Amino acid sequence: MGDVSGERCAVVTGGAGAIGGVLVRALLDQGASVTVVDNLSSGRLENVGTANAHPKFRFVQADLRDAASIDASFRGATEIWHLAANPDIRRGTAEPKLDLEFGTIATFHVLEAARRHEVGWIGFSSSSVVYGLPTVFPTPEEYGPLLPQSQYGAHKLASEAMISAFCHSYGMTGTIYRFANIIGPGMTHGVIYDFLKKLERDPTRLEVLGDGRQAKSYLWTADCVSGLLLGREKARRPIDVFNLGTETQVSAGEIARKVVAACGGSARIEMTGGERGWIGDIPRQLLSTQKIRALGWTPRLGSEQAVDQAIATLQAELGPH
């Protein structure tokens, strides 16, 4: 099942998202035919860029919650990249059914389509939040017990379990990727985006949720995609799990200072206080990436470089304040 030789026909759910767009173009560059299934609730067709005109590219606007509407899109597929999800952790806390429907149920529908059409491999974009509040740093893939702190984390962990069950039951191969914070072009959420939008509304002050000491690993989108592709290439076992992140952290306070400096340096930074920025926030995140690095993966940018580049890129995309 790990063999990627021969004609490749990839389905990318959520392929119009910021990560999906980079992955789609990379798959096309590798010669694969690519079908994107996206409801455009948070994704944008601009994220796939020139892929729109590629003869091997097809876009299907459909909702993964509706199994009947997506089934035909998986016919003939040799691999599935399941990236679609609710991207806003805080919204999932306010609307508890959101991650159940757009996450767990959607994943089940994708897996059922994969089973019916005998798709050989599925890759899943999970998250570091499945670890909950780990006590080991850097946190390895074998860490447990996994006790998520948010509805979003619960959906990711439930989806991991279903993928494992389907792979062992129906002869598929699955690769689960647990992401650090992925940043890059086309972002529509996340700390950098939120800070820039706050300064757009009020250039005099920047509110930082929490005490600003929350420290996390940030990975540039293209580096994330290179890890995804390597994991696909090396997939051999029925199920495997890889962390994807950098070996360094950047605090929320430091990101705030960088954003303020990039926007003229005059805004006052105000912390709301508390260890967490919101319910379900993970104050510290640093993943061990030795497993994927042993296969030959190395991110081009560290966390601080990725943050700097993301600020500049997103500033250009959002335009002058």
N, C-alpha and C positions, 0 to 999 in steps of 0.2 A: 504493500500500500504506500510505502514511502517513495517509490520510484516516480520521478517527475519527467521521465522520458516520454516521447510521443506527443500527440496533439493535446495541448492543455486548454481546457475550457473552464474559466474561473467565474464564479459568482461572488460578488462583493456586496454584502448587505451594509447599508450605511456608507456606500462608496462615494457619496457626494459630500461627506464630511471632510474635515481638515486632514485627518490621517488617511481616510479612504481615498481622497484625490491623489495623494502622493503614491499610495500603493497601486492604484489603478494604472497610473502612468508607468510605474516600474514593471508591472505585469505585462503591459503591452510592449514595453521595450524588450522583455524576455521572449516575446513571440506568442504569448497567450491570447486567446480570445477572452474578452471580459464583458460580463453582464453585470450592471449595477442595479440593485434593487434598493430604492430609497423612497421614503414618503415626503422628503424635503421639509420635514417639520423643523429640523435644525440644520440640515445640509443645504448646500447650494451647488447648482450645476457649474458655476464658475470654478469650483474647486477641482474639477477634473480637467479644466483648461482645454488644451488642444486635443485631448482624448475624444472630445465630442465628435470630431471629424474623422476619427480613425476608423478604417473599414472593419476592424475586429472589435469595435466597441458598440455596446447596446445599452440604452438606459430604459429601465422600467420603473415608472412611478407607481408604487404599491405599498400597502401597509402590511407589515409582517403579522399583525394581529388577525388578519383575514387569510386563513390558510388557503382557501380556494383561489384567491386572487394571485397568489405568489407561486403556486405549484408548477405551472408551465415554465417559469423562469429557470428552474433547476434541472429541466430535462436536458440530458447530454453533458451536464457538468462533470468535470473530473475533480474539482476542488472547490471548497466554499471558504470564503473569508468572512466570518460573522462579526462585523464591527458595529452594527446598529444597536443603539441603546439610548435611553434618556441621558443626556450629558450633564444634567444639573442635579448634583447630589442634594442640595438644599431644597429644591422643588419636590424631589421625591419624598422628603420628610414631611412636607406640607400636604402632599397628595399621595397617601400610602399605596394606592392602587396603581400609580404611574409606573413604577419599576416592575411590578408584577406583570402588567400588561405589555409594556414595551420591552421588558427584559425577559422574565422567566417564560411567559406564554409565547412570546415571539421566538425565543430560542427553541422551545419545543416544536413550533411549527416549522422552523428551519431544519431541525433534526428529522422530523417526519418526512419532509420533502427529500432530504438527503437519503433516508432509508428507502423510500419508494423508488427513487431514481438511481439507487445504487452508486451514490457518489463516494469515492474512495477516501477522501481526506477533508477534514474541517479544521480551520484555525479560528480561535476565539480570542477576542480582545477582552481579557479580564483586567483586574486592577489590584494594586497593592492594598486597597482597602479591605480585601478579604482577610488579611492578617489581623484586622482589628487593632488592638493596642499591643504590639509585640514588645517583648522584653529583650530580644536579641537583635543587635545591629552590627553589621548589615544583616538583614533578615533573609535567610535562605528559603528555597522552595519547600524544604521539608519541615519548616516551622509549624507548630500547632500547639494547642487546638486553634482552629480558625473561628474567630468569634467577631464577625462584622459589627460595626457600630452604626450602620445606616441601612435604610431600605435598599439603596443602590448596592452596597456591599453584599447584602443578603441575596439580591438577584444575581450578582456575579458568581457568588459561591454556589447557588442553586443551579445556575447554568453550567458551571464546571462539572457538577455532579451528574447532571443529565448527559452531558457530552461524554463523560467517562462511561456511563451505563450504556449508551447507544454504541459507542466504539467497541466495547467488550461484547455486546449482545449481537451486533449486526456486521461485524467484520470491517468496520471503518478504522481509520487512523485519525487521531485528533492531537492537535498541539494547542495548548493553553498558554497564553502570554499574559503575565501579570505586569501591568504598566506602572511605572512611576508617573509623575505629571508630564504629559506630552505637550510640548508647545512648539509653535511655528506659524507659518502663514495660514490665513483663513480661519483663525480662531474666532469663535463667537461666545465664548465663556471662559472662565478661569480667572486667576488672580490678576494677571497683567491686563487682560481685557477689562475686568471690573474696575481696576484702578484708573485706567485711561478714560473710561466712560464717566467715572465719578469726577475726575478733573475737568472733563468736558462740561459737566453740569455746573461745577463750582470750582474754578481755578484757584481759589484761595485756601482750600482745605482738602485734605485727603483722609478719609476715615479708614482705619485698618481694623478689621474685626479680630478680636483677641488682643493678646499682649505683644504681638509682632515677633515673638520668638519661635513660632511654629516653623520648623525647618524641614524642608523636603528636597527630594532629588528631582531635577528637571531634565528632560530628554528632548532633543530636537527631533522634529517629525521625521526627517530623512534618515536619521540614525535609528529611530524606532523601526522604520520600514525595512532597513537593511537587516535588522535583527529578525523581523517577521519572515523575511525571505530565506534567511539562513536556517531558521527553525523548520521551515517547510522543506528545504532541500535535505536536511539531515533526519527528518522524521522517519522512524523505523518501528518504534514500539506502538502498541495499540493506543496509548495515551502518554503524553509527556507535558511537562510544565516548565516554562522558562520565565524568570524575572527579566524585565528590560528596564534599565535605568542607568544612571551614572554613579560614580563612586563618591560624589560630593553632594553637599546640600546648600541651599540658599534659604535664608529666613524671610518671612513675610515682611518684616521691618526693612530688611536690606532691599527687597524688591520695591517697596514703597519709596525708599530713598532714591533708587535708580530711576523710577518712573517720574518722580518729582523733578529730578535733575534734568531728565530728557525733555520735560515740559517747561523748562525755564527756571526751575529751582526756587520759586517763591511760595509754593503752597505749604501750609502748616500741616504736619502729620499728626493725627490724633488716634490713639489706640482706645478701643472700647474696653479692653481689659479681659482677663480670664485666659486660661491656658488654651482653650479652643475658640476658634472663630465662630463656630455654629454647631448645632446639634449634629453629631456624626463626624465632625472634623477630627482628623488624626494629627495631633500636634507634632509628631516626629515620624518621618518616613525615610528609610534608607535601605535599599534592597541589595542583597548579594547577587552579583551577576556573574559569578565564577563559572556557573554551569554553561551559559551561552558563550562566554568568553573562551572557554576551553574548546569550543567548536570553531573559533576564529573570528568572533565578532568583537569589534572595538568601536565605541561611539566616537565620532569625529570631534564633537563639542562636549565640554564638561558642563555642569549645571550653570555656573556663572556665565560662561560664554553663550550658552543657549538662551538664558534670560536676557542678556544684552541684545542678542540678535533678534529675539522675539519682540522686545520693546521697540526697536527700530523698525522692524517689519510691520508690526501692528499700527504704529504711529503713521506710517506711510499709507496703510490701507484705510485707516479711519479718517485721514486728512487732518488739516490744521484745526486746533481747538479754537 
